[in-house]
C-alpha cells in the first residue's frame, strides 16, 4: 500500500486565489495514483495520496523566505 505525500504552496495558481482548488487536488490524486499503477503496478484502490498545502511564509530558498527571494529575483539581484 503506497502512501504518497504531495506538498504544494498555499498560494493558488492565479493572483486572485490563495489555495489549490478541489478540482486541482482531485487531478493531482488521480495523476499520482495512475503513476503508481503504471510504474509499480500498484492498484488504484490501494494507493493513498496526501496533499499538504504549505503556507507561503513557511518555505524559502536561496537563504531567504520565498517572498523576499522572489522580490530579489524580480529585481534581477538573484
Secondary structure, DSSP 8 states (H G I E B T S, - for coil): --EEEEEEEET-SSTT--S--HHHHHHHHHHHHHHHHHHH---GGG-EEEEEEEEGGG-EETTEEHHHHHHHHHTT--
